[in-house]
Amino acid sequence: MDDFSDMSEDDMLPFSEDGSMCSEGLCEDDGMEEDSSTVDRVGYAVLEEADILQRQNEEAESTRSLLGLDLGSVKALLRHCKWDQNALMDTWFGNEEKIRGEVG
């Protein structure tokens, strides 16, 4: 268990009135309010395992037709590139021997 008894008030971060942490005067009202109309919102979806497998198979099939390799090799290459087809294509056409050596 941490013992904070030896800390002075200067060692601790202050908190604003709403309970959020402040540091180096960041709690002061600097007039820079976030305009929610200009903030980009990113939507997320929770996928079932079957949906993920379907998307991976579609990506692998698409990549297989572009590279002309067998499906197993393509899946290994995609896993190596974190399932980013663009990164795989850049790496493959930039230095095919290197990525073949890395993947095995």
N, C-alpha and C positions, 0 to 999 in steps of 0.2 A: 504494500500500500504506500502511495506517495505521501511524503510529509512536506507540507508547504509552510510549516511554521517558521522556517528561517528566511522566507521571502518577504521583502518589503513591499509597500504599496507601489513603489516605482517599478518593481519587477513584474507586476501584474498588468494585463491588458485591460483597459477600461471597457465598459459596456455602455451602449446607448440606452435611451429611455425604453426602447422597445425590446431590449434584451440582446440585441445583436452585438458582436464584438467590434471594438473600435481600435484603431492603431494609428499612430502618427497623425492625429487630427482628422482621420477619415470620417468621423461621426459628425463633424460639423456640416451644416447645410451649405453645400457649395453651389446650389442652384442647378445642379445637373441631374434633374429627374429623368428617369427612363421613360421614353415615350413608347408605350406598348404598341402603338400603331406602326412603329418602325422596326420593332424587334421581329426577326424572322422566327417563326415557329416551325419546329421539326416534329413531324408525327412519327410515332413508333408503333409497331405492331408486334404482338407476341405470337410467334409461329409455333405450330405443333411440329413434332419431330418429322412427321410424314411430309409436311409442307417444306421443311428444310431439305429433306432428302430429294424431293421432287425438283426443287430449285437447283440443287447441286447437280443432279443428273442432267437437267436441261442445259446448265452452263457447261458441263463436261462434254455433252454431245455437240454443242455449238463450237466449242474449242477444238474438239476432235476433228470436225469437218474442216476447220481452218488450218490446223497443223498437219493433218493426215497421219496421226498417230493412233495407236490402239487406246481404248478407253481407260485401261488401267494406268498407262503412262500419263495420260492427260490428267487423270484424277490426282496422281502423285505430284505432278507439276502444279496443278491448281492449289493443292494443299500447301505446297511449298510457298506459293505466292499469296496465301491467305484467301483463296478463292476470288482473287482480283484478276479477271481475265485481261484487263488492260496492262497490268503490271507484268503478267506472264508474257504477253505479246511483246512488250518492250524488252524484257529480259531475253526472251527466246530469239528475237530477231537481232538483238544487240550482241549477244554472245551465247549462241546455242551450246557450244561445248562446255562453257562454264556452268550453266544451269543443269546440263546433263550430269556433270560431275558432282554438283551439290546435291542433286536429288538421288542420284544413284542408278 
